Amino acid sequence: MPGETKRWVRRVQETSNAMDLPRGIFKRPPHAIATGLKRSVERSRRTKGRTKFQSAMSMLNLYVNRAGRGLGATERRRLAAAKKELRKVFHREPVARAKRRAA
């Protein structure tokens, strides 16, 4: 069965209609992640979001969510910084955070 899993992954990678990303993009520094994602979505015709920004942020969030508990604190901070950088390279405003009310 392990061989079947590997072949299934390879088949999905080769036939998937998802956006192509450079190998190891999520292991780079935050600014490099953001610019790499932007470059990929601008070149791709297979984006899923309504905008190129949404597609890029979606890919970053997918990686963070799939990695789950396997991400260390340092990696989480680097990927959170990459989200901020992504907003900068797409000239988007930072997300306003709701203030917590005292209980």
MODELLER restraints for C-alpha pairs under 7 A, 6 or more apart:
rsr = mdl.restraints
at = mdl.atoms
rsr.add(forms.Gaussian(group=physical.xy_distance, feature=features.Distance(at['CA:17:A'], at['CA:46:A']), mean=6.48, stdev=0.5))
rsr.add(forms.Gaussian(group=physical.xy_distance, feature=features.Distance(at['CA:18:A'], at['CA:46:A']), mean=6.17, stdev=0.5))
rsr.add(forms.Gaussian(group=physical.xy_distance, feature=features.Distance(at['CA:19:A'], at['CA:44:A']), mean=6.32, stdev=0.5))
rsr.add(forms.Gaussian(group=physical.xy_distance, feature=features.Distance(at['CA:19:A'], at['CA:46:A']), mean=5.50, stdev=0.5))
rsr.add(forms.Gaussian(group=physical.xy_distance, feature=features.Distance(at['CA:19:A'], at['CA:47:A']), mean=5.90, stdev=0.5))
rsr.add(forms.Gaussian(group=physical.xy_distance, feature=features.Distance(at['CA:20:A'], at['CA:40:A']), mean=6.83, stdev=0.5))
rsr.add(forms.Gaussian(group=physical.xy_distance, feature=features.Distance(at['CA:21:A'], at['CA:40:A']), mean=6.17, stdev=0.5))
rsr.add(forms.Gaussian(group=physical.xy_distance, feature=features.Distance(at['CA:25:A'], at['CA:33:A']), mean=5.85, stdev=0.5))
rsr.add(forms.Gaussian(group=physical.xy_distance, feature=features.Distance(at['CA:25:A'], at['CA:36:A']), mean=6.98, stdev=0.5))
rsr.add(forms.Gaussian(group=physical.xy_distance, feature=features.Distance(at['CA:26:A'], at['CA:33:A']), mean=6.05, stdev=0.5))
rsr.add(forms.Gaussian(group=physical.xy_distance, feature=features.Distance(at['CA:30:A'], at['CA:78:A']), mean=5.96, stdev=0.5))
rsr.add(forms.Gaussian(group=physical.xy_distance, feature=features.Distance(at['CA:30:A'], at['CA:79:A']), mean=6.53, stdev=0.5))
rsr.add(forms.Gaussian(group=physical.xy_distance, feature=features.Distance(at['CA:30:A'], at['CA:81:A']), mean=5.73, stdev=0.5))
rsr.add(forms.Gaussian(group=physical.xy_distance, feature=features.Distance(at['CA:30:A'], at['CA:82:A']), mean=4.05, stdev=0.5))
rsr.add(forms.Gaussian(group=physical.xy_distance, feature=features.Distance(at['CA:30:A'], at['CA:85:A']), mean=6.57, stdev=0.5))
rsr.add(forms.Gaussian(group=physical.xy_distance, feature=features.Distance(at['CA:31:A'], at['CA:82:A']), mean=6.20, stdev=0.5))
rsr.add(forms.Gaussian(group=physical.xy_distance, feature=features.Distance(at['CA:31:A'], at['CA:85:A']), mean=5.75, stdev=0.5))
rsr.add(forms.Gaussian(group=physical.xy_distance, feature=features.Distance(at['CA:33:A'], at['CA:82:A']), mean=6.20, stdev=0.5))
rsr.add(forms.Gaussian(group=physical.xy_distance, feature=features.Distance(at['CA:34:A'], at['CA:82:A']), mean=5.81, stdev=0.5))
rsr.add(forms.Gaussian(group=physical.xy_distance, feature=features.Distance(at['CA:34:A'], at['CA:85:A']), mean=5.76, stdev=0.5))
rsr.add(forms.Gaussian(group=physical.xy_distance, feature=features.Distance(at['CA:34:A'], at['CA:86:A']), mean=4.57, stdev=0.5))
rsr.add(forms.Gaussian(group=physical.xy_distance, feature=features.Distance(at['CA:35:A'], at['CA:89:A']), mean=6.93, stdev=0.5))
rsr.add(forms.Gaussian(group=physical.xy_distance, feature=features.Distance(at['CA:37:A'], at['CA:56:A']), mean=5.64, stdev=0.5))
rsr.add(forms.Gaussian(group=physical.xy_distance, feature=features.Distance(at['CA:38:A'], at['CA:56:A']), mean=6.48, stdev=0.5))
rsr.add(forms.Gaussian(group=physical.xy_distance, feature=features.Distance(at['CA:41:A'], at['CA:47:A']), mean=6.61, stdev=0.5))
rsr.add(forms.Gaussian(group=physical.xy_distance, feature=features.Distance(at['CA:41:A'], at['CA:52:A']), mean=5.89, stdev=0.5))
rsr.add(forms.Gaussian(group=physical.xy_distance, feature=features.Distance(at['CA:41:A'], at['CA:55:A']), mean=6.95, stdev=0.5))
rsr.add(forms.Gaussian(group=physical.xy_distance, feature=features.Distance(at['CA:41:A'], at['CA:56:A']), mean=6.36, stdev=0.5))
rsr.add(forms.Gaussian(group=physical.xy_distance, feature=features.Distance(at['CA:42:A'], at['CA:52:A']), mean=6.86, stdev=0.5))
rsr.add(forms.Gaussian(group=physical.xy_distance, feature=features.Distance(at['CA:47:A'], at['CA:55:A']), mean=5.88, stdev=0.5))
rsr.add(forms.Gaussian(group=physical.xy_distance, feature=features.Distance(at['CA:48:A'], at['CA:55:A']), mean=5.82, stdev=0.5))
rsr.add(forms.Gaussian(group=physical.xy_distance, feature=features.Distance(at['CA:49:A'], at['CA:55:A']), mean=4.67, stdev=0.5))
rsr.add(forms.Gaussian(group=physical.xy_distance, feature=features.Distance(at['CA:53:A'], at['CA:90:A']), mean=6.54, stdev=0.5))
rsr.add(forms.Gaussian(group=physical.xy_distance, feature=features.Distance(at['CA:87:A'], at['CA:93:A']), mean=6.73, stdev=0.5))
rsr.add(forms.Gaussian(group=physical.xy_distance, feature=features.Distance(at['CA:87:A'], at['CA:94:A']), mean=6.77, stdev=0.5))
